[in-house]
């Protein structure tokens, strides 16, 4: 059974994307900011290429 947005916890998101909770909080203030980011990337794919969150995340995992 899928959990709804309101019941989802940051630690569950971190586990699903295989990063630490700390890494999530380095890039996002909370669930709303994560959801906004996902929606923006879905609606406007070019947003991802210039996105500050992507730059921070990629730097934190050594992708840059």
Secondary structure, 3 states (H helix, E strand, C coil): CCCCHHHCCHHHHHHHCCCCHHHHHHHCCCHHHHHHHHHHHHHCHHHHHHCHHHHHHHHHCCCC
